[in-house]
Amino acid sequence: MDLRYWLPRAAEVAERWGERFGPLRPHPSHLVDEADFAAAFERFAKRLEHNYPFFHPRYAGQMVKPPHPAAVVGYLTAMRFNPNNHAYEGGPATNDMERECVAQLAAMFALPAHVGHLTSSGTIANLEALYVARQSHPGLGVAHSAQAHYTHSRMCHVLGVESHAVAADAEGRMDVGALEELLRTGRVGTVVVTCGTTGPGAVDPVHEILPLARRYGARVHVDAAYGGFFALLAADDALAASLGVDTAPWRAVAGCDSVTVDPHKHGLQPYGCGAVLFADPGIGRHFAHDSPYTYFTDAELHLGEISLECSRAGASAAALWLTLQLLPLTPEGLGAGLAASRRAALAWAELIDNSEELTLHQRPQLDILTYFPTVPGTPAPALSAIDAASEHVLRRGMADERDPVYLSVLRVDAADFTRRHPGVRADAGGARVLRSVLIKPEAEEWVEPLHARVTALAAAAGAAGAAARPSPDTAGTAGTARATAASRAADVTAAPGTTDTTEATVDPPSPSSAPSFEESAR
């Protein structure tokens, strides 16, 4: 799709439609001088250069990527109409589109019946689900994994509901045994299961938790904000087997009470576009309210009547609807991109397994990879050294203008870290590990150059750590702290688009025989 062709067409849609109502002159108060606008736009464009290349596989840090061109065209076209999907008269066309999109999302999870709507974010979607949880089981708390998104404990606080963090197992999933101990207390009315934690990308065992929760009379809410679209891969047994995707948790989602999913992640939509779905169509009773100046057009149900939000962009529904016309919610449609991301994660994990410079922190369950530089140590590598080496790779990768790579880090506490890696010496409360979100399917073709670049940075981090390591007679906590501080001081970098005034005092990255991105990608 060529946006330079379709964006002018998008502008024409609203203009042609508007002509039927007669000529209209813009009000003088809205007129601006073309030269003034040109100057302001130049300043605006320059400001946007202060950014990260989310579109490129070099950026493998957070769960961010540009929307699909179809979503851009759909959003901008509908934005000219500026519909508000709170009530049907706010935008009949986009209200209908939203209902169709929600029905397709519900079908993706095989929900037998449903009611739901799009939201401005996954946080708001989860807030609505927890609000219904409180209304359904007043006085009872909410249980969630200790590695679930922080929004659950935060929203429980907002709602005045007791929040219970349940321990995770060695794979980052909710520990079913620990959950049952909590359920026996009778203090929990809803269990939140996560299909794709935002840290390591773990999938809770929904198929084990659902019958357990039912035995104790608890509801089950599925936070699939990040991983939800992987249900498309689980729907095809052969495809799921080839990609190492466990279908059991995804098949169990259909029996849960509510689900959240973010189309603005794997659904290729611009921010913000989340969604919340309820299996009980009668759940709207918890949102019942009246607005005598709002709901006056005949409609079976105004979307605002089943939502805590009021005004919501109808353009979000339009963008999603147009995208799903071209990339339907099937394994061969939208699922093809997720399959590529999953293959990328598996391929990179295999390279790390065979690497001397990197160690896999957790085997990927979706498309998020966590790993750390392999550091030497006597009698065992220290947690503080791993933390310093991870930061070295993160900062040096971003600072290299010739061959940059953008990663992120995940903070892991010492107990969780040493449980996974018992050979590491816990001389600190925790450590950062490197985290790569391979949300862009283009990453599949960049796995080898990404690995080569990160491996070179990790080797340099190891060399820097060895040079800074204290002598045996001064080794210990103080020596480790000094070495870590020195490493961090040497890795100070400026924000993108600015000049680093400390460049003269920072040692350049160690040269490497590893090929550059350009060389590896050829």
N, C-alpha and C positions, 0 to 999 in steps of 0.2 A: 504493500500500500504506500502510495506517495502522498504524504500529508500536504505537500505543496499544491497538489491537485484537489484533494478532498476538502481542505479547510475553506477555500473560497466557496465551494459547493455548499458547505455547511452554513455559511453566512447567507447564501441565497435562499435557503429553505425558509427561514423566518421572514425574510424580506418579501418573498412571494406570497406567503400566507398573510402577512400584514396588509398587503395591497387591497385585499377584498373589503377592508373596513374604511377605505377612503384615504386621501392624502393627509399627511401629518407632518408639520414642521417641528424640528427639535426646539425646545425652549432655549432662549438665549443664555440662561443661567448654566446650561450644560455644554455650551460651545467652548472649545479651546482652540488656540492658535496652532496650526500644523507645525510650525517651527518650534514652538514651545514643547509640543508633544514629542517631536523628534529628539530634542535635547534630553527630555526626561526619559525617553525610551533608551537612549544611549547609556545614561547613568544606570538605568534599571538593568540593562543587559550586562553591564560591567559588574554590577553587584552579584548577578547570578553566577559569575565565574568563581565566586567564593563557595565552591561546592565540591562534592565528591562524584566520581564517574559511576553513578549507580547503574548505568546502562551496560557497562563493560565487565567482562569476566575478571579483569584486574581487581574489581571491587568484589570481594568475597567476605564482607564483614557482617553487615546486618541483613535482616530480611526485607530488603528494599530492592525494587526494580521498577523501571518505567512501565506505565500502562501500555496495553496493546494499542496500535494506531486506531483500530476500530473503536476502542473505548474513548480515545481522545476525540475522535470525530463525533461519536454519539453524545459525549458530555458537552462539547462546545456547541453542537447544534441545539440541543435541548436547553442549554444555558441561556441562549438568546430569548427563549420563551420564559425562562426563570420560573419553572413550576415548583410548587411546594406540595410535597406528598403527604402532608398532615391530614388534609381532607380532600375528598374527591374533587370538589370544585377548585381546589388549588392547582389541579393539573390532571384532568381526566385521562389523557393519553399515558402519562408517565405513571399514574396510579395503576392503570391496567397492566402496564409493563412490569411494575414491581410485583404485582400479584402473580404474574406468569413466572417471573424469575424465582420468587420464593417457592412456588410449586415445584420448579425444577430442582432447586436445592434440597427440598424435602424428599423428592424422588431419589436424589443421589444418595441419601442416607436411608432410603427405603422406609421412611416414616409412613405408617398406614394411613394416618390422618394428620392434619396439622393446622396451625395458625401461626403467623409470624410476619416479619417485615424486615426491611433493611434498616440499618442504623448508621450513625456517623462514625462508629468505631467498634472494635471488639470489646473495649472496656464498657461501653454503654450496653452492648449486647449482653455481656455477662452481668452487668448491674441489673438489667431487667429480669434475667433468669433467676438471680439471687433474690430479687424483690418478690417474685412469685414463690420462691422457696420459703421465704419468711411468711408470706400470706397463707401458704398451704399448711405449714407446720409452725404456727406461732409459738414462740418460747423455746424452740429447739435450734441448735447450732448447725453450722455447715462444716463438713470435713473436706479437706483437699490435701493433695500431696505437698510435702515440704518443698518440692521443686516445681510446684505449679506457679503460674504467673502471679506476681505480687498483687494484681488487681483484686484477687479473691479476698485476701485478708483486708485489703483497703476498703473494698465495697461492703464487706461485712461490718466494718467499723462505721461506715456511713449509714448503714441500715440498722445499726444497733443490734447486730446478731453476733453470737459467740462464734469465733473462728477456731478451728482445730487443724493444726498442721500435722499430717501423718507422715511418718518416716518413709523414705524411699529405699528401694533395694539397690543392689550393686549395679543395676542397669538403668538407674534413674527413674524407675517406675514406682507407683504407690505400692507399699508393702501391704499385701492383703491380710496377713496375720496381724499386723499392727492396727489396721483398720477395724478388724473384727473386735479386737480388745476395746477400741473406742466405742464401737456400736453397742457393745454389751452394757455400757454405762447408761444408755437411754437418753443421752444428751444431744444426739445428732438426728436431724430431720432430713438433711440433704447431703449427698456425697457428690463432690465435683471430681470427675475423671478428666484427665487431659490427654488428648490425642495430638501429641506434638508439643512437648515442653519447649519454651523459647530458649532454654539454655542448651542442653545436649540434643534436643529433639526426640525425647523419649515418648513412648505410647503406653499409657496405663493399661493394664489388663481388664478392659471393660467387661469382657465375657466372664471373668471371675468375680468382679466387683458387683455387677448388676444383680445376680441371684443372691449374693450375700446381703446387699442393701435391702432387697425385697424381704428377706427373711426377718429383718429387724424393722420393717415398715418405713424405710427411708426412700426418698426420691433420689434419682440420679440425673445430674446435669453433666453434659459433655462439653468441655471447652475444647473445641476443634478449630479455634481461631486461626492457628497456623497450619495444622496438618490436615484439616478437614477434607480438602480436595483429593487427598491420597485415597479416599474411599473409592475413587474412580479406578485406581489400580487394583484395589482389593476385590472389586466386582468381577474381575476376570481371573479365574483360578490359575490358568496357565501363565498369564502375565505376572501375577503376584508371585508365583513360585520362582519365575525367572529372575525377579528383582529382589527376592528374599523378603517380601512383605507378608507379615502374618495377617491373614484375613480375619481371624477370630475376633479381635477387638472391634474391627469395623463392622462386621456382621451384627454384633451385639448392640450397636448404636440405635438400631431401629426399635429396640425395646426400652429405651431410656425416655425420660420425661421432657428434656429440652436439649437443644444443641445450639452452639454458636459457631460461626465460621466467618472468616474475613475474605470477601472477594478482592479486597485491595492488597492481598498477598498473592497466593497462587492463582487467584481468579483474574489477574491481569488488569485490575481496575485502579483508577486514581484514588488517592485518599480523599475523603474517608468513606469507606463502604464496608460495613460489617453487616451481620445478619443474625437474628435470633429466631429459632423455630421451637414451637411447643407441640408436643404430640397430642395434647388434649385441646380440641377446638373450643372448649368452653372456658379456657383459661382467661379469656377476655374479661370475665367477671371481676378479676382482680384489678383491672385498669378502668373500671366503669367510672365515668364522669360525664358532665354535660357542659356544652359550650354553645349557648343559644345563638351566637353570632357566627358560628363556624360550620356546624353540621346541618346544612339546610338543603343540600342537593340529595335527591334520592340515590341511595347506594346501599348495597347489602351490608357493608361494613366499611366505615371510614378507617383508614390505617391508623389515624391518631387515636382511635378508640381502643386500640390494643397496644399502646406504646406509652412510655414515660416521656419520650421526646415530643416536642411540638413540631416546629418547622424542621423539615428535612429536604435536602436537595432532590427534586425530581430528576435532575440531570444524572444523578448516580444510577437511578433505575434505568434511564435511557441508555447509558453507557454499558451497563451490564447486559441489558436486553440485546443490544446490537452485537455485542461480543459473542453472546451465546447463540446467536443466529449463525455465526460462522464457525465457532469452536464449541460445539455442544458438550454437555456434561456426560461424556462417554469416554471409555479408555482410549479410543482412537481420536477423539476430538481434543478437548482440553487436557485429557490424561496423557497425551503424547509428550507434552512439555514436562510434566511431572516425572514421567518415566526417564526422560533424559537427565533430569536433575538427580534422580535416584541412582542411575548408572554412574554419574559423575562421582557421587559420594562413595559408592562401592569401589570404583576404580582408584580413587585417591587413598581410600583406606588401605587398599592392597599395597599401594606404593609405600605408604608409611610403614606398614608391617615389615617391608623388606628394606627399610631405611635405617642407617646407623645414626642419622642426625635427628630424627623425629620419632616420637613414641605416641601411639594412639591412646587417647584418654578413654574413649568409649566407642564401641563399634556403632556406626550410624544406623538408626532405625528408620529415618526418613532421608533428608538431604542435608542435614546439619552435621558437620564434622568437628570433633574436638580432639586436640592433640597438643603436644608440648615438645620443646627442644630436649633432646637427650643430653643430660649433663653428667660429667664424671663426678665422683665423690668417694671419699674414704672415711669411714668404712662403707658408706652408702650415699647416694646423691641426696642433697638437702632440698627440702621444700622451698626454702628461700632462694636457692640458686635457680630452681625451675621457674619461680616467679620472675626473677630478674631477667632470665633468658627469654621468657615469653614477652616481657615488655620490650626488650631489645629488638626482637623480631618485629613486633607491632610498630614501634616507632621508626626504626630504620626503613622498614618497608614503605611506610607512608612518606618518609622524607626524601626518598630517592627519586628525583625528578626524571632521571633517564629511564629507570626501570621500576616504577612503583608497583606495590601490591598493597591492597587495603584489607586488613583482617580485623577481627574483633577479639576480645578476651572474655572468658567466663571465670568468675571467682568461685573456687571450690574450697570448702573448709577442710581442715587437716584430716578429720576422721573419715570423711567421704573419699578423700584423695588416697589415703594410705590403705583403705579397704580395697580399692581398685588396684593400687600399686604398692603392695606391702614392702617392696624393696627400697622405698623412699624414706628418708629420715625426716620426721616431723619436727623441724626446728622452728616452725612458725605456725601461726593459727590457720593458715591456708595459703593458697597460691593461685595465681592466674594461669589458665591454660589458653591456648589459641583456639579460636572458633571461626569456622568458615561456613557460611550459609550459601549453599549452591542453588539458590532459588531460580537462577536464570538457566534455561536449558542450554544456552550457548556455552556454559561452563564445561559441558561434556568434552568439547574439543580443546579445552584449555587446561585439562587436568595435568598433563605432563609439564607444560611451562609453569603452571602455578606451583607444582610440587618442586620443580627445579629451583625456582626463585626462593621459595620458603626454605628449602633445604640449605641453600647457600647462606641465607640470613641466619639460620639456626647454627650452621657451622661457625659463622663469624661470632655469634653470641657465645658459643662454647669457647672459642679462642679468647674472647674478651674476658669471660669468666675465669678462665685458667690464669690469665695474666693478673687479674685482680685478686686471686685467691690468696688468703693470708698464709704465712708460713706455719708449720705445725705448732710452734711454741706460742703462737698468738691465735690459733684457731679457736673457734667457739662462737657464742652468740654475738659478742661485740664485733669480732672480726667479720662475721657474715653480714652484720648490719652495715659495717663500713663498706664492704664490697658491693652490697646491694645499692647503697646510697651513691657510690661512685658510678656504678653502671647507669643508674637513673639520671644522674647529673649529665652524663655523657650523651644521653639520648633525648635531650630536650629538643623539641621541634616546634616550628611555628604552625599556625593554622593554615589551611590551603589558601593560596592567593596572597599571602603576606610574606615579608622578608624575615628570615631568622637572624636576629642580630648576634646570636652566639655562634654562628657558623664558623668563625675563625678559630674558635676554641674547641670545636667538636672534631674528633677524629673521623675521617671518612670511613664508610663501610669497608670491611676487608675485601680485597679483590677475590673473585671466584672464577673458577674455570667453567661454572655452569653457564649455559647459553642464556641470552636475554629472552624476554618474551617474544620479541620479533623473530629471533632466530629459531626458537623452539616451535613457534606456531607455523612455520613455513612447511 
